[in-house]
């Protein structure tokens, strides 16, 4: 009985770890954003978005969060109680923003990096 309980606990911990570390599906995130159920937030800086943006993505750079004391009010207006997906160039800054948002009680998911996403999702305007 004790062995079964230990195995069960190990499986539960493994399941929670895998689900906590899994990335959301970009296509599903895009579909939700297209239907108005979610928002994709690009946290790259202005010089980086010149290379292109994901169609339907909203821009809210990490620097605004770090430098603007009123960022949360502006961010909540932009996201309007929708599911939030984040991305940056590689996924590292969007993970940092995810942690900041979580500390403020705002749930979000990290889609990863633009360099990968641009090959999966539609791009906006002239960047197609």
ABEGO torsion letter per residue (X at the ends): XAAAAAAAAAAAAAAAAAAAABBBBAAAAAAAAAAGABBBBBABBAAAAAAEBBBGBBBBBAAAAAABAAAAAAAAAAAGGBBBBBBBAAGAAAAAAAAAAAAAGBBBBBAEBAAAAAAABBBBEAAX
